[in-house]
């Protein structure tokens, strides 16, 4: 450092700082030059545009003057306007002629006619059209399910000997048969339904004091007839059904059915709107259980009587569903059912007995879906009027 710089308290700028400053000055000058060049280009472009406009205006004025001098002296403006209108009309005419070519083309089928003549238009026959419509409506009506209605006085008592002559035996496929018109024993009605309506019918259940008087179905799966009636039509109430493993030799035949309308802890009795198993909870009332100690479940080959020995609510949905248990396993299931029973039937039951179990939905124990009302009975040879239920 030189003495003068030391005494003045200032230092000379370094060479790097000087270089940086020079670069900034050069960059500023370059930017200014670029801006000046850009402004000059814009000005030249504007000037040329002005020159072009001036040239075009001068050309139009000259055309006006020439038209006025050559054709209509003193009327150049009128001539120019007329020529402009002519050009407008020409433009519209060309656009109109080209318009069809701008639309999407639809290729119509070519109708071959004799000697190249135009096809003759077929006459419109309103009566024929109405006849075709009525015929179609009639065919659809015949294909739809139809309920066979027979007046009570015209009903034919159903026996095994009269099956071949029974009126419903000739009902066409797709018709809905009114099962309330079938008469005869459970075995006879089950056999008729199996032979003439639906071969999935395996039995008939009838409980006195209720409207439970239905065929029992067995489908390809457990749930096949949950929402199908005997005619295989959709039904919200479904049918009474058994699982696929039930046979004539099952030790416990479990029959299921819907109860949509009678699920309270104090079930109604005898309400006609309660269908399928909705009247089964009537057994919860002691007075009803005392009056109906038996019911009838028949197969297609045998009429059978069943004596009730337990009715109960349960949340254990498995213990009573086994169809092939024997010995101590079956006896354990029977004993548990009797312990859960709402009434004391005083009926002796052992593992040597054949059992029928009726199971349906309830909400007597709360809102949960995991609960059932169950009736269990054993096969007996005939009903005993002296049964005491407590």
C-alpha positions as a Markdown table, in Angstrom:
| # | Residue | x | y | z |
|---|---|---|---|---|
| 1 | Unk | 0.0 | 0.0 | 0.0 |
| 2 | Unk | 1.3 | 3.5 | -1.0 |
| 3 | Unk | 1.9 | 6.1 | 1.8 |
| 4 | Unk | -0.6 | 8.5 | 0.3 |
| 5 | Unk | -3.4 | 5.9 | 0.3 |
| 6 | Unk | -2.5 | 4.9 | 3.8 |
| 7 | Unk | -2.7 | 8.5 | 5.0 |
| 8 | Unk | -6.0 | 9.2 | 3.2 |
| 9 | Unk | -7.6 | 6.0 | 4.6 |
| 10 | Unk | -8.7 | 4.8 | 1.2 |
| 11 | Unk | -7.7 | 1.7 | -0.8 |
| 12 | Unk | -7.4 | 1.4 | -4.5 |
| 13 | Unk | -10.0 | -0.8 | -6.1 |
| 14 | Unk | -8.8 | -4.3 | -7.0 |
| 15 | Unk | -8.5 | -5.4 | -10.6 |
| 16 | Unk | -11.4 | -7.9 | -10.2 |
| 17 | Unk | -13.8 | -5.2 | -9.1 |
| 18 | Unk | -12.8 | -3.0 | -12.0 |
| 19 | Unk | -13.4 | -5.9 | -14.4 |
| 20 | Unk | -16.9 | -6.5 | -12.9 |
| 21 | Unk | -17.8 | -2.9 | -13.3 |
| 22 | Unk | -16.6 | -2.8 | -16.9 |
| 23 | Unk | -18.8 | -5.9 | -17.6 |
| 24 | Unk | -21.9 | -4.1 | -16.2 |
| 25 | Unk | -21.3 | -1.0 | -18.3 |
| 26 | Unk | -20.9 | -3.2 | -21.4 |
| 27 | Unk | -24.1 | -5.1 | -20.6 |
| 28 | Unk | -26.0 | -1.9 | -20.1 |
| 29 | Unk | -24.8 | -0.5 | -23.4 |
| 30 | Unk | -25.7 | -3.8 | -25.2 |
| 31 | Unk | -29.2 | -3.7 | -23.7 |
| 32 | Unk | -29.6 | 0.0 | -24.8 |
| 33 | Unk | -28.4 | -0.8 | -28.3 |
| 34 | Unk | -30.8 | -3.8 | -28.5 |
| 35 | Unk | -33.7 | -1.7 | -27.4 |
| 36 | Unk | -32.9 | 1.0 | -29.9 |
| 37 | Unk | -32.7 | -1.6 | -32.7 |
| 38 | Unk | -36.1 | -3.1 | -31.6 |
| 39 | Unk | -37.7 | 0.3 | -31.6 |
| 40 | Unk | -36.3 | 1.1 | -35.0 |
| 41 | Unk | -37.7 | -2.2 | -36.4 |
| 42 | Unk | -41.1 | -1.5 | -35.0 |
| 43 | Unk | -41.0 | 2.0 | -36.4 |
| 44 | Unk | -40.0 | 0.8 | -39.9 |
| 45 | Unk | -42.7 | -1.9 | -39.8 |
| 46 | Unk | -45.3 | 0.7 | -38.8 |
| 47 | Unk | -44.1 | 3.0 | -41.6 |
| 48 | Unk | -44.2 | 0.3 | -44.1 |
| 49 | Unk | -47.7 | -0.6 | -43.0 |
| 50 | Unk | -48.8 | 3.0 | -43.3 |
| 51 | Unk | -47.2 | 3.0 | -46.8 |
| 52 | Unk | -49.2 | -0.1 | -47.7 |
| 53 | Unk | -52.4 | 1.4 | -46.5 |
| 54 | Unk | -51.7 | 4.6 | -48.3 |
| 55 | Unk | -50.9 | 2.7 | -51.5 |
| 56 | Unk | -54.1 | 0.7 | -51.2 |
| 57 | Unk | -56.2 | 3.8 | -50.6 |
| 58 | Unk | -54.6 | 5.5 | -53.5 |
| 59 | Unk | -55.3 | 2.5 | -55.7 |
| 60 | Unk | -59.0 | 2.5 | -54.8 |
| 61 | Unk | -59.3 | 6.2 | -55.4 |
| 62 | Unk | -57.6 | 5.8 | -58.8 |
| 63 | Unk | -60.0 | 3.0 | -59.6 |
| 64 | Unk | -62.9 | 5.3 | -58.6 |
| 65 | Unk | -61.6 | 8.0 | -60.9 |
| 66 | Unk | -61.0 | 5.7 | -63.8 |
| 67 | Unk | -64.5 | 4.2 | -63.5 |
| 68 | Unk | -66.1 | 7.6 | -63.3 |
| 69 | Unk | -64.2 | 8.9 | -66.4 |
| 70 | Unk | -64.6 | 5.8 | -68.5 |
| 71 | Unk | -68.2 | 4.8 | -67.8 |
| 72 | Unk | -70.2 | 7.1 | -65.6 |
| 73 | Unk | -68.7 | 10.6 | -65.3 |
| 74 | Unk | -69.5 | 12.1 | -62.0 |
| 75 | Unk | -70.8 | 8.8 | -60.5 |
| 76 | Unk | -67.7 | 6.9 | -59.6 |
| 77 | Unk | -68.8 | 6.3 | -56.0 |
| 78 | Unk | -72.1 | 4.8 | -57.1 |
| 79 | Unk | -70.4 | 2.5 | -59.6 |
| 80 | Unk | -68.0 | 1.3 | -57.0 |
| 81 | Unk | -70.8 | 0.5 | -54.6 |
| 82 | Unk | -72.8 | -1.3 | -57.3 |
| 83 | Unk | -69.7 | -3.4 | -58.2 |
| 84 | Unk | -69.2 | -4.2 | -54.6 |
| 85 | Unk | -72.9 | -5.5 | -54.3 |
| 86 | Unk | -72.4 | -7.6 | -57.4 |
| 87 | Unk | -69.4 | -9.3 | -55.9 |
| 88 | Unk | -71.3 | -9.9 | -52.6 |
| 89 | Unk | -74.1 | -11.6 | -54.6 |
| 90 | Unk | -71.5 | -13.7 | -56.5 |
| 91 | Unk | -69.9 | -14.8 | -53.2 |
| 92 | Unk | -73.3 | -15.8 | -51.7 |
| 93 | Unk | -74.1 | -17.7 | -54.9 |
| 94 | Unk | -70.9 | -19.7 | -54.8 |
| 95 | Unk | -71.4 | -20.4 | -51.1 |
| 96 | Unk | -74.9 | -21.7 | -51.7 |
| 97 | Unk | -73.7 | -24.0 | -54.5 |
| 98 | Unk | -71.0 | -25.4 | -52.3 |
| 99 | Unk | -73.2 | -25.9 | -49.3 |
| 100 | Unk | -74.4 | -29.5 | -50.0 |
| 101 | Unk | -70.8 | -30.6 | -50.2 |
| 102 | Unk | -70.2 | -29.4 | -46.7 |
| 103 | Unk | -73.0 | -31.6 | -45.2 |
| 104 | Unk | -72.3 | -35.2 | -44.0 |
| 105 | Unk | -73.2 | -37.6 | -46.8 |
| 106 | Unk | -75.8 | -40.3 | -46.2 |
| 107 | Unk | -75.5 | -43.2 | -48.5 |
| 108 | Unk | -79.0 | -44.5 | -49.1 |
| 109 | Unk | -79.4 | -48.2 | -50.1 |
| 110 | Unk | -79.9 | -48.7 | -53.8 |
| 111 | Unk | -83.1 | -50.6 | -54.5 |
| 112 | Unk | -82.9 | -52.9 | -57.5 |
| 113 | Unk | -86.0 | -52.8 | -59.7 |
| 114 | Unk | -86.9 | -54.4 | -62.9 |
| 115 | Unk | -86.0 | -52.5 | -66.1 |
| 116 | Unk | -84.4 | -49.8 | -64.0 |
| 117 | Unk | -87.8 | -48.3 | -63.0 |
| 118 | Unk | -88.3 | -46.4 | -59.7 |
| 119 | Unk | -89.6 | -48.6 | -56.8 |
| 120 | Unk | -93.3 | -48.3 | -56.2 |
| 121 | Unk | -94.3 | -47.1 | -52.8 |
| 122 | Unk | -96.1 | -49.7 | -50.7 |
| 123 | Unk | -99.6 | -48.7 | -49.6 |
| 124 | Unk | -100.0 | -48.0 | -45.8 |
| 125 | Unk | -102.5 | -50.4 | -44.3 |
| 126 | Unk | -103.6 | -49.2 | -40.8 |
| 127 | Unk | -105.8 | -52.2 | -40.1 |
| 128 | Unk | -103.0 | -54.6 | -40.8 |
| 129 | Unk | -100.6 | -52.7 | -38.6 |
| 130 | Unk | -103.2 | -52.8 | -35.7 |
| 131 | Unk | -103.7 | -56.5 | -36.3 |
| 132 | Unk | -100.0 | -57.1 | -36.0 |
| 133 | Unk | -99.8 | -55.0 | -32.8 |
| 134 | Unk | -102.7 | -56.9 | -31.2 |
| 135 | Unk | -101.1 | -60.3 | -32.2 |
| 136 | Unk | -97.8 | -59.3 | -30.5 |
| 137 | Unk | -99.6 | -58.1 | -27.4 |
| 138 | Unk | -101.5 | -61.4 | -27.2 |
| 139 | Unk | -98.3 | -63.4 | -27.6 |
| 140 | Unk | -96.7 | -61.4 | -24.7 |
| 141 | Unk | -99.7 | -61.9 | -22.5 |
| 142 | Unk | -99.7 | -65.7 | -23.1 |
| 143 | Unk | -96.0 | -65.8 | -22.2 |
| 144 | Unk | -96.5 | -63.9 | -18.9 |
| 145 | Unk | -97.3 | -65.8 | -15.7 |
| 146 | Unk | -101.0 | -66.4 | -15.2 |
| 147 | Unk | -102.8 | -67.4 | -12.1 |
| 148 | Unk | -105.2 | -70.3 | -12.6 |
| 149 | Unk | -108.5 | -69.3 | -10.9 |
| 150 | Unk | -111.1 | -72.0 | -10.1 |
| 151 | Unk | -114.2 | -71.2 | -8.2 |
| 152 | Unk | -114.5 | -73.1 | -4.8 |
| 153 | Unk | -117.5 | -75.0 | -5.9 |
| 154 | Unk | -115.6 | -76.2 | -9.0 |
| 155 | Unk | -112.5 | -77.5 | -7.2 |
| 156 | Unk | -111.7 | -81.1 | -7.6 |
| 157 | Unk | -110.6 | -83.0 | -4.4 |
| 158 | Unk | -107.0 | -84.1 | -5.0 |
| 159 | Unk | -106.2 | -87.7 | -4.5 |
| 160 | Unk | -103.4 | -89.8 | -5.9 |
| 161 | Unk | -106.0 | -91.5 | -8.2 |
| 162 | Unk | -107.2 | -88.2 | -9.6 |
| 163 | Unk | -103.8 | -86.6 | -10.4 |
| 164 | Unk | -103.9 | -87.5 | -14.1 |
| 165 | Unk | -107.3 | -85.9 | -14.5 |
| 166 | Unk | -106.8 | -82.9 | -12.3 |
| 167 | Unk | -107.4 | -79.7 | -14.1 |
| 168 | Unk | -104.1 | -78.0 | -13.2 |
| 169 | Unk | -102.2 | -80.9 | -14.6 |
| 170 | Unk | -102.6 | -79.5 | -18.1 |
| 171 | Unk | -101.5 | -76.0 | -17.2 |
| 172 | Unk | -98.9 | -74.8 | -19.8 |
| 173 | Unk | -95.3 | -74.0 | -18.8 |
| 174 | Unk | -94.9 | -70.5 | -17.4 |
| 175 | Unk | -98.3 | -70.4 | -15.6 |
| 176 | Unk | -98.4 | -69.6 | -11.9 |
| 177 | Unk | -100.4 | -72.2 | -10.0 |
| 178 | Unk | -102.5 | -71.1 | -7.0 |
| 179 | Unk | -101.5 | -73.6 | -4.4 |
| 180 | Unk | -104.5 | -72.8 | -2.2 |
| 181 | Unk | -106.6 | -74.7 | -4.7 |
| 182 | Unk | -104.8 | -78.0 | -4.1 |
| 183 | Unk | -106.6 | -80.4 | -1.9 |
| 184 | Unk | -105.6 | -83.7 | -0.3 |
| 185 | Unk | -103.0 | -84.9 | 2.2 |
| 186 | Unk | -99.6 | -83.4 | 2.5 |
| 187 | Unk | -98.1 | -86.3 | 0.6 |
| 188 | Unk | -100.6 | -86.0 | -2.2 |
| 189 | Unk | -100.0 | -82.3 | -2.6 |
| 190 | Unk | -96.2 | -82.6 | -2.4 |
| 191 | Unk | -96.3 | -85.4 | -5.0 |
| 192 | Unk | -98.5 | -83.3 | -7.3 |
| 193 | Unk | -96.2 | -80.3 | -7.1 |
| 194 | Unk | -93.1 | -82.4 | -7.7 |
| 195 | Unk | -94.6 | -84.2 | -10.7 |
| 196 | Unk | -96.5 | -81.3 | -12.4 |
| 197 | Unk | -95.1 | -77.9 | -11.2 |
| 198 | Unk | -91.5 | -78.1 | -9.9 |
| 199 | Unk | -89.4 | -81.2 | -9.4 |
| 200 | Unk | -87.5 | -79.4 | -6.6 |
| 201 | Unk | -90.5 | -80.0 | -4.3 |
| 202 | Unk | -89.6 | -82.5 | -1.6 |
| 203 | Unk | -92.4 | -82.1 | 0.9 |
| 204 | Unk | -95.3 | -80.2 | 2.4 |
| 205 | Unk | -95.6 | -78.5 | 5.7 |
| 206 | Unk | -98.9 | -77.7 | 7.4 |
| 207 | Unk | -99.3 | -76.2 | 10.9 |
| 208 | Unk | -102.8 | -76.1 | 12.4 |
| 209 | Unk | -103.9 | -72.7 | 13.7 |
| 210 | Unk | -101.7 | -70.8 | 11.2 |
| 211 | Unk | -101.7 | -70.1 | 7.5 |
| 212 | Unk | -98.5 | -72.2 | 7.1 |
| 213 | Unk | -99.6 | -74.6 | 4.5 |
| 214 | Unk | -96.8 | -74.7 | 1.9 |
| 215 | Unk | -94.6 | -76.9 | -0.2 |
| 216 | Unk | -91.0 | -77.3 | 0.9 |
| 217 | Unk | -88.3 | -76.8 | -1.8 |
| 218 | Unk | -84.7 | -78.1 | -2.2 |
| 219 | Unk | -82.6 | -76.2 | -4.7 |
| 220 | Unk | -79.1 | -76.5 | -6.1 |
| 221 | Unk | -77.8 | -74.4 | -3.3 |
| 222 | Unk | -79.0 | -73.4 | 0.2 |
| 223 | Unk | -80.2 | -70.0 | -1.0 |
| 224 | Unk | -81.9 | -71.0 | -4.3 |
| 225 | Unk | -85.4 | -70.6 | -3.0 |
| 226 | Unk | -84.8 | -67.7 | -0.6 |
| 227 | Unk | -86.3 | -65.4 | -3.2 |
| 228 | Unk | -88.1 | -67.8 | -5.6 |
| 229 | Unk | -91.6 | -69.2 | -5.4 |
| 230 | Unk | -92.5 | -72.8 | -6.5 |
| 231 | Unk | -92.9 | -71.5 | -10.0 |
| 232 | Unk | -89.3 | -70.3 | -10.0 |
| 233 | Unk | -90.6 | -66.7 | -10.2 |
| 234 | Unk | -89.0 | -64.0 | -8.1 |
| 235 | Unk | -90.7 | -63.6 | -4.8 |
| 236 | Unk | -89.8 | -61.2 | -1.9 |
| 237 | Unk | -91.2 | -63.8 | 0.5 |
| 238 | Unk | -89.5 | -66.7 | -1.2 |
| 239 | Unk | -90.5 | -70.3 | -0.3 |
| 240 | Unk | -89.9 | -72.8 | 2.5 |
| 241 | Unk | -86.7 | -74.6 | 1.8 |
| 242 | Unk | -84.1 | -77.0 | 3.1 |
| 243 | Unk | -80.3 | -77.3 | 2.6 |
| 244 | Unk | -78.9 | -79.5 | -0.2 |
| 245 | Unk | -77.7 | -82.2 | 2.3 |
| 246 | Unk | -81.3 | -83.1 | 3.5 |
| 247 | Unk | -82.6 | -86.5 | 2.5 |
| 248 | Unk | -85.3 | -88.9 | 3.6 |
| 249 | Unk | -82.8 | -90.4 | 6.0 |
| 250 | Unk | -81.7 | -87.2 | 7.7 |
| 251 | Unk | -81.9 | -87.3 | 11.5 |
| 252 | Unk | -82.7 | -83.6 | 11.6 |
| 253 | Unk | -84.6 | -82.0 | 8.7 |
| 254 | Unk | -84.1 | -78.2 | 9.1 |
| 255 | Unk | -86.7 | -76.1 | 7.2 |
| 256 | Unk | -86.1 | -72.4 | 6.7 |
| 257 | Unk | -88.6 | -69.6 | 5.8 |
| 258 | Unk | -88.8 | -65.8 | 5.9 |
| 259 | Unk | -90.5 | -63.8 | 8.5 |
| 260 | Unk | -90.6 | -60.1 | 7.4 |
| 261 | Unk | -93.5 | -58.8 | 9.4 |
| 262 | Unk | -93.9 | -60.5 | 12.8 |
| 263 | Unk | -90.6 | -60.1 | 14.5 |
| 264 | Unk | -91.4 | -58.5 | 17.9 |
| 265 | Unk | -91.1 | -60.2 | 21.3 |
| 266 | Unk | -94.9 | -60.2 | 21.5 |
| 267 | Unk | -95.8 | -61.7 | 18.1 |
| 268 | Unk | -99.3 | -61.5 | 16.6 |
| 269 | Unk | -101.3 | -64.6 | 16.0 |
| 270 | Unk | -103.5 | -65.2 | 13.0 |
| 271 | Unk | -102.7 | -62.0 | 11.0 |
| 272 | Unk | -103.4 | -62.8 | 7.4 |
| 273 | Unk | -100.6 | -60.6 | 6.1 |
| 274 | Unk | -98.1 | -62.7 | 7.9 |
| 275 | Unk | -97.0 | -65.3 | 5.2 |
| 276 | Unk | -94.4 | -68.1 | 4.9 |
| 277 | Unk | -93.0 | -68.4 | 8.5 |
| 278 | Unk | -94.3 | -65.1 | 9.8 |
| 279 | Unk | -96.9 | -66.9 | 11.9 |
| 280 | Unk | -94.4 | -69.4 | 13.3 |
| 281 | Unk | -93.6 | -67.2 | 16.3 |
| 282 | Unk | -97.2 | -67.8 | 17.5 |
| 283 | Unk | -95.7 | -70.8 | 19.4 |
| 284 | Unk | -94.1 | -68.2 | 21.7 |
| 285 | Unk | -97.5 | -67.8 | 23.4 |
| 286 | Unk | -98.2 | -70.5 | 25.9 |
| 287 | Unk | -101.9 | -70.6 | 25.1 |
| 288 | Unk | -101.1 | -71.2 | 21.4 |
| 289 | Unk | -98.5 | -73.9 | 22.2 |
| 290 | Unk | -101.1 | -75.7 | 24.3 |
| 291 | Unk | -103.6 | -75.7 | 21.5 |
| 292 | Unk | -101.2 | -76.7 | 18.7 |
| 293 | Unk | -98.8 | -79.5 | 20.1 |
| 294 | Unk | -98.5 | -81.1 | 16.7 |
| 295 | Unk | -97.9 | -80.2 | 13.0 |
| 296 | Unk | -97.6 | -82.2 | 9.8 |
| 297 | Unk | -94.6 | -82.5 | 7.5 |
| 298 | Unk | -94.9 | -84.9 | 4.7 |
| 299 | Unk | -92.6 | -86.0 | 1.9 |
| 300 | Unk | -93.7 | -87.0 | -1.6 |
| 301 | Unk | -94.0 | -90.6 | -0.4 |
| 302 | Unk | -95.1 | -90.4 | 3.2 |
| 303 | Unk | -97.5 | -88.5 | 5.4 |
| 304 | Unk | -96.0 | -87.8 | 8.9 |
| 305 | Unk | -97.1 | -86.3 | 12.2 |
| 306 | Unk | -94.6 | -84.3 | 14.4 |
| 307 | Unk | -94.9 | -83.6 | 18.1 |
| 308 | Unk | -93.3 | -80.3 | 19.3 |
| 309 | Unk | -90.9 | -80.6 | 22.2 |
| 310 | Unk | -89.1 | -77.2 | 22.2 |
| 311 | Unk | -89.7 | -73.6 | 21.0 |
| 312 | Unk | -87.0 | -71.0 | 21.7 |
| 313 | Unk | -85.2 | -67.8 | 20.7 |
| 314 | Unk | -81.5 | -68.1 | 20.2 |
| 315 | Unk | -78.4 | -66.2 | 19.0 |
| 316 | Unk | -76.5 | -69.5 | 18.5 |
| 317 | Unk | -77.3 | -70.0 | 14.8 |
| 318 | Unk | -75.3 | -73.2 | 14.4 |
| 319 | Unk | -76.1 | -75.8 | 17.0 |
| 320 | Unk | -79.5 | -76.9 | 15.6 |
| 321 | Unk | -78.5 | -76.9 | 11.9 |
| 322 | Unk | -76.8 | -80.3 | 11.8 |
| 323 | Unk | -78.8 | -82.7 | 9.7 |
| 324 | Unk | -76.8 | -86.0 | 10.1 |
| 325 | Unk | -75.8 | -86.1 | 13.8 |
| 326 | Unk | -76.5 | -89.3 | 15.7 |
| 327 | Unk | -75.8 | -90.7 | 19.1 |
| 328 | Unk | -74.5 | -88.4 | 21.8 |
| 329 | Unk | -74.0 | -85.4 | 19.4 |
| 330 | Unk | -77.7 | -85.5 | 18.4 |
| 331 | Unk | -78.7 | -86.0 | 22.0 |
| 332 | Unk | -76.6 | -83.0 | 23.1 |
| 333 | Unk | -78.4 | -80.8 | 20.5 |
| 334 | Unk | -81.9 | -82.1 | 21.7 |
| 335 | Unk | -81.0 | -81.4 | 25.4 |
| 336 | Unk | -79.8 | -77.8 | 24.6 |
| 337 | Unk | -83.0 | -77.1 | 22.7 |
| 338 | Unk | -85.1 | -78.3 | 25.6 |
| 339 | Unk | -83.2 | -76.1 | 28.0 |
| 340 | Unk | -83.8 | -73.1 | 25.8 |
| 341 | Unk | -87.5 | -73.8 | 25.3 |
| 342 | Unk | -90.0 | -71.2 | 26.4 |
| 343 | Unk | -92.4 | -73.9 | 27.5 |
| 344 | Unk | -92.1 | -77.3 | 29.2 |
| 345 | Unk | -93.6 | -79.8 | 26.8 |
| 346 | Unk | -92.8 | -82.8 | 29.0 |
| 347 | Unk | -92.1 | -84.8 | 25.8 |
| 348 | Unk | -89.5 | -87.6 | 26.0 |
| 349 | Unk | -87.0 | -87.2 | 23.1 |
| 350 | Unk | -83.8 | -89.3 | 22.4 |
| 351 | Unk | -81.2 | -89.6 | 19.7 |
| 352 | Unk | -83.2 | -92.5 | 18.2 |
| 353 | Unk | -86.0 | -90.1 | 17.2 |
| 354 | Unk | -86.2 | -88.3 | 13.8 |
| 355 | Unk | -86.3 | -84.5 | 14.3 |
| 356 | Unk | -87.8 | -81.6 | 12.2 |
| 357 | Unk | -86.5 | -78.1 | 13.0 |
| 358 | Unk | -88.3 | -75.0 | 11.8 |
| 359 | Unk | -86.2 | -71.8 | 11.8 |
| 360 | Unk | -87.1 | -68.2 | 11.0 |
| 361 | Unk | -85.9 | -64.6 | 11.7 |
| 362 | Unk | -86.9 | -62.5 | 14.7 |
| 363 | Unk | -85.9 | -59.3 | 16.5 |
| 364 | Unk | -87.3 | -60.3 | 19.9 |
| 365 | Unk | -83.8 | -60.1 | 21.4 |
| 366 | Unk | -82.9 | -56.8 | 19.9 |
| 367 | Unk | -82.0 | -55.2 | 16.5 |
| 368 | Unk | -79.3 | -57.7 | 15.6 |
| 369 | Unk | -79.8 | -60.0 | 12.7 |
| 370 | Unk | -78.0 | -62.8 | 14.5 |
| 371 | Unk | -81.1 | -64.3 | 16.2 |
| 372 | Unk | -83.7 | -66.9 | 15.3 |
| 373 | Unk | -87.0 | -68.3 | 16.5 |
| 374 | Unk | -86.9 | -72.1 | 16.4 |
| 375 | Unk | -89.5 | -74.8 | 16.7 |
| 376 | Unk | -88.3 | -78.4 | 17.1 |
| 377 | Unk | -90.5 | -81.6 | 16.9 |
| 378 | Unk | -90.0 | -85.3 | 16.8 |
| 379 | Unk | -91.9 | -87.8 | 14.5 |
| 380 | Unk | -94.7 | -89.7 | 16.1 |
| 381 | Unk | -97.2 | -92.2 | 14.7 |
| 382 | Unk | -100.2 | -90.0 | 15.6 |
| 383 | Unk | -101.3 | -87.0 | 17.6 |
| 384 | Unk | -102.1 | -87.4 | 21.3 |
| 385 | Unk | -104.9 | -85.1 | 22.5 |
| 386 | Unk | -103.8 | -85.4 | 26.1 |
| 387 | Unk | -100.4 | -83.6 | 25.7 |
| 388 | Unk | -99.8 | -81.1 | 28.5 |
| 389 | Unk | -97.7 | -78.0 | 27.8 |
| 390 | Unk | -96.6 | -75.7 | 30.7 |
